[in-house]
Amino acid sequence: MSDANRPLKMVTCPGCDAKAFIPGDLPPLATEPCKKCGHAIMMPMTLRQFELRAKVGSGGMAIVYRAWDTMLERFVAVKLMKKEILSEPQALEMFRREACSCAKLNHTNIIHIYTFDEWEGQSYLVMELADQGSLDTRIEKLQKLDELKVLDVGIKIASALDMALKYDLLHCDIKPGNILFNADHEPKLVDFGLARKTDAEQESGEFTRGTPFYVAPEKIKREPETFLSDMYSLGATLYHAATGHVPFDAPTPEEVVQAHVYTPLTPANQVVPEISQATSDALGQALAKNPGERFLSYDEFIMSLTAARSELLVRQYSSPEETRQPKRMTGWWRRQ
């Protein structure tokens, strides 16, 4: 069939929002470049009531698509397991574990799970859409983030981890790539595929499935892993976002993990002098090599981050004269 006689389908380009025509005989999920902006336009694919319209991310086990829920008339994210690993029981179990673990948690900063299903042999997960990039992509683009924004993310994700802990759940893979942002730029914790119960026995070699730049020392040493290990990984994530550098870097992954155990941490405000002492101290305590020297709870960590945030706001919005002079109390509450 000549190009002139090929059937056409009108779709919306996810890159420029322009209406565009693509060949109607393209297979589902195949793409054509937009003639206006060059962005890949995908041939939609339907899974039950979900119409997959654009790819928004990809990982080792699955590809995530922006999809339209035709029943509830809303956009959602559909995480489609890659066909080549459908026959791997361990991968399928991780996919199911992510769905079950995350579905139990109702928190603003944990991605909401809507359903886990299978259609014509294809396993998929439907969840809240958070397609405004990850903390990882923001670090990549900006090198380092504004300190206030880092503190906001830290407070919210620490609160999310505290909620998970109330259900005896450890995330076990905190890193910038697992913090996504929705249309309101609210951070969302995702990917509970490695999550486990607090009293579950740690598998041999488990830390190697995580990310070396953010792994806690006790995990490397095969010592008992607790919520303090997630706290360490969150501290490492925030350190990276605030300074533009991971806490420990080296030519090989083996040297990186050894540095977590043996190399002293360079305080964040020595890497970036503009970072406040309060923020640097909070990150430093979360990144203590000995778990017993970290914050005793997420509440303590949140209080420390919140105090640093308040101090920063006062410094940003007060004139030098105001910060030097104590404010006089006025009104009925003033002591007589």
N, C-alpha and C positions, 0 to 999 in steps of 0.2 A: 504493500500500500504506500502510495506517495505521501510525502509530508502534507501536501495540500488537502489530501482526503482523510487524514487521520482524525479521529474524533477528539474533541477538546473538552476539558473540564475546567470550569472557573473556580479558583480558590483564592484565598487571601494570603499574601506574602507575609510571613512572620517578621521579616526584616524591616519592611517599609509600610506595611499595612495596605498596600495597593492591591486592587483586584487584578488577577493575572490568569492567563490560560495556560494549562499544561496538557500534554498529550493524554487523552482519556484512556489509552490502552497501557499506561504505565502500571506495573505491578504495585500493590499496596506497600507503602513505606519507601518506595523508590523516589528519588528527588530529581528536580530540574532547577537550574539556576534562574533566579528572577532576572528578567530583561532590564529592570530598572536599577536594582541595587546589587544584584549578583548573589543575594542570599539564597540558600537552598530551600526550594518549595517542595513539600512532600505530598505524594499522593495519599489521601486519607485512608485509614483502615478502621474497620468497625469491630469492636469486641463487645458483644451484647449491646448495652445502650451507650457505650463510650466510643466516640469517634476520635481516633488519634490523628492530630493535625500537624504537629511539628515536634521534632526532637529537641529536647532541652538539656540532656546530659547523658553521660555514659559511664559505666563502671566495669569492674571485672566480671560481674555476674549478670548485669541487666542494663537495659537502655530505658531512659525515662522520656516520656512524651507528654506534651501539652495536649489535653483531650477535652472534648465537649461532652458533658453528660446530657443526653437528649431527653432523659426523663425528668431530671431536676433543673435543667437549663442553667448549668453553671460550668465553669472551667475547672478541671481537676488535673492531677498528674497521674499517669498510668506508668507503672514500672514493669516493664516486660522482660521476663527472664530470657536470656539468650538461649536459642535452641540448642547450641552445641554443648551446653552443660545441663540440659534437662535430664540427661541420663545419669548425672552424678548425684547420688543420694545425699552426700554431705552438703553440696551447694543448694540443693532443694530444701534441706532441713534449715540452713541458714536463712533462706528466703522466707520460709514459713515462720521461723523464730522471730525474724524482724517484724512480721505482720502481727503475731500474737503479743510480743513484748510491747510494741508501740501502741497497739489498740487499747491496752489497759490504762494508758496514761492520758489524763485529760489536763493539759497545761498549755497555756498560750504559746509557749516557746518550744513545744515538742510537736512535730508534724502530726497532723491528725490522719488516722487510717480509716478509710471508708469501707473497703472490702478487700478480701483476698479470694481469688477464684481461678478457675481454669476454663478455657474455651478452645475446643478442638485440639486438645493436647498442649495448649499454650498457657503456662502459669503466669499470672499477673497480679499486681497489687495496685489498688486505687487509693490515692491519698490527696491531701490538701496540696494545692499548687503553690510552690515557692520557686518562681522562675526568674528572680532578679539577681541571679549569681550567688556564689558562695563567698565566705570570708576569704578563702584561698584566692579566688579570682580578684577580689578587691585588693588584697595584699600585692598580688602580681601586678595589678594596674597602677596602684598608688605608691608601692614600695612600703610605706608605713601609713597607718591610719591615725586620724586625729585622736588624741588621748581620751577625750570625753566619749567618743564613739566606742572606743575599746572598752572603757569602763561600763558603758551601757550594755554592750554585748556580754561582758563578763558577768554582770549582775543577773541578767536574764537567763543565761545558760546555766549559771550556778544554781539558780532557782529551779530550772528544769531538771537538773541532776538530783537536786534535793527531793523533788517529787518522785523521780524514779527510785531513789533510795527508800522512800516510804513504802514502796512496793517490793523492797528487797532486791532491787535490780541495779546492776552495774552496767554502764554503757560499753566500756572496754575499748573504745576506738575514737576518743575525742581528738579532733584535728580540725584545721580550718576548712577542709573540704567537706566536713560533715555538719557545717553550720551554713544553712541557706537563708536567703532573704525573700520575703513575699512582696507583693505589690506595695504594701505600706512600709517596706524596709524593716519589718520586724524579723529578728533572727529566729530561725527554727532549727532545732536539733533533729538530725535525721540519722538513718542507717544504724538500726539496732541489731544488725546481723550477727555481731560478735557479743551481744549482750548476754549476761548470765546472772543467775541468782547469786546473792552475796555469800551463801553457804555452799555453792557448787565448787567442786574441786577443779583447780586450774589444770588445763590440759598441757602436756609437755610440748614445749616449743610454741605456745600460744602467742607470745608477744611478737613473734616473727610475722604474724598475719596483720599486725597493726602497722603503725608508721614509726620508724626509728627516731625521727626528730622530736616526737612528743611522748615517748614511752617512759613510764616511771621506773626508777632504779630497782625497786623491789621486784618488779615484774621481770626485769632482766636477770636478777639474781635468783629467780624461782622462789622467792619468799611469798608469804600469804598476801594476796591482793585484796584491797578493801576500797571503799569509796575514796580514800585518800589517793589512790592511784589515778582515778578519774580527775580528782582535783589537781594533781600534778600535771596531767595532760592538758587540762583547761588552762592552767597557769602558763604552760609552754606555748599554747596556742595564742593566748593574749600577749605574751612577751613578743612573739613573732609579729603579731599585728601592730603592736606599739612601737617596736624598734626597727622592723623591716628585716630582722635577722632571727633565725632559730636560736634557741638558747645554746645549743652545742652543734658545731658543724665539723666535718672531717671528710677526707677523701673517700672513705668507704663506710658502708652501714655498720660494719663491725666496730670501727673506731668511734662512730657516733654513739652507739649504745654504751661503749666503755666510758665515754666522756660523761654520760648521764650519771654513771656510778662514781667516777673518780675525779673529774675535772671541776674545780670550783666555778660557780656561776658568776658571770660578770653582771653586776647590777644593771638594770635597764637604763637608769639615768647616767650611767657611765658610757653606755652605747649611744644614747640620744640625750644630751644634757638638758633638753627642754622638758623631759618627762619629770613630773613632780616627785618629790621624795616619798610622799605617801603612796603613790601608785607603784613606784619602784620597790618599796618595802613590802607591799601586799603581794606583788608578783614573786618577790624573792622568798617570802615565807611559803607560798603555795608550791614553790619549786625546791623546797628543802629536800636534801637527799634522804634524810631520815624521816619517815612518815610521821613519827611522833613529834617532830618540830614544825609540822604544817598546822594549819588551822584545825581546831578540834571538831568543827562541823561546817557545813555549808553556810549556816547562819552567820558564823564568825567571819567566813570569807566574804560573804555578801556585805556584812557590816563594814569591813575594812575597805572594800571597793566603793561602797556608798560614801564613806567618810572621805575617801580620796576624791570622789566625784564632787562632793559638796565643797570641799576645799578649793578644788579647781574652778568651780562656778563662782565662788566668792572672789577668787583672784581675777577671773575674767571680767566680771561685771561690776567690780568695785574700783573706784579710782585709787591711786596710791595713797592719797590723804585719808580716804575712808578706811583703808585696811590698816593704817597705822593708829587711827583713833578709835577707842571703844565707842560703840553707839550708845547714845543716851536713851534711857527708857522713858517713854511718855505715855499718857493715858491713865485709865483707872487702875491698871496693873502695876504702875510704878510704886515702888516702896516709898512711903511717906517718912 
